[in-house]
Each structure stands twice: as C-alpha cells, then as structure tokens.
C-alpha cells in the first residue's frame, strides 16, 4: 500500500520540494526532445501542430486577459521552472505520460528554458538549480495559500 501511494506521490512544489536526484543540460534535452516531443510541438518548440512551447512575446506587460489570441508559452506564462518539471513528469509525452526518467526531465526542462532564453545552453538543471531559476512570468501569479477551508485569497 505504501509503495502504491509512493508511486503516485510525485508532486513537485513551486519551491522545489519533491524534486528527485538527477540532472540534465539543454544539449542532452535537445536530443530527447527531437525523438519524443518534436512531432507534436515542432522542431524548435514553435511550429506545432500542438501547443507552442517557446517564445517570450509580448515581453512587456501581461495582456493575456485582454487578448485571447495571444499564445501562452513556457517563456511568457509559466511561473515556476519547478512545476514545469512536475508537468512533464506527469503529463508528457502525451502518448506515454509517466515514462520519462528524472535525468531526461531535467534535460528537457533545461532545453525548454534555453529555447525561451531563460538559461544558458550550458546550465545544469537539478534539484538545487531549478528552484533558483526566475521565470519571466513569476511575479504575475500569487501562490494559492488556501488550506481547504472557505478562505480565498
Ligand atoms: C502526441 C503529441 C504530443 C507529444 C509527443 C508531446 N506533447 Fe506536449 N502537449 C501535447 C498537447 C496536446 C498538449 C496540450 C495539453 C493540454 O492542454 O492539456 C501538450 C502540452 C505540453 C506542455 C504545456 C504547454 C503549456 O504552455 O501549457 C508542455 C510544456 C509540453 N507539452 C512539453 C512536451 C515535451 C517536453 C514532450 C516530449 C517529452 C511532449 N510535450 C510531447 C501533445 C504532445
């Protein structure tokens, strides 16, 4: 029973709690991305056919609420690099969610952050470095600090 719960208890929190051992760089991620992701997200993360992953525009302001045509990406909308890890771990690739190993996920996160001009192509992503990455949209969101009661922030 404990083992079953542990298998599902993979949450990675915004502050990095839950990140497993492992590491990866953009160069390593580029190769994995080409094999496992490019068919759906495009060669450089911008071509589709599915969600666009790279792109910082519009760099100024945050007009997403006013203009529904604006495309949300990792670079212009995602608030935490840590929860990008969490999302890839549980949801991607769409056809085989849960199949990626920690080293592969760190490398893919590094690749996507590099594609979005957030980290250098040599940056090593791991449980220590990932929580320190400051995402462009970081200050556009507030942490949900409700504890299950009626209080709403
Ligand atoms: C079979 C097609 C397919 C493959 C392969 C695939 N994805 Fe996705 N991906 C999608 C779809 C469709 C969505 C949108 C899911 C949704 O909105 O619920 C998505 C969403 C995403 C998002 C969230 C985008 C956002 O801004 O909300 C990220 C990040 C992502 N994918 C990364 C990856 C990575 C990295 C890989 C390779 C390991 C991958 N995907 C492989 C189809 C795919």
Boltz pocket constraint, residues with backbone or C-beta under 6 A from the ligand:
constraints:
  - pocket:
      binder: B
      contacts: [[A, 32], [A, 33], [A, 36], [A, 37], [A, 38], [A, 39], [A, 40], [A, 41], [A, 50], [A, 51], [A, 52], [A, 53], [A, 72], [A, 73], [A, 74], [A, 87], [A, 88], [A, 92], [A, 93], [A, 94], [A, 95], [A, 108]]
      max_distance: 6.0
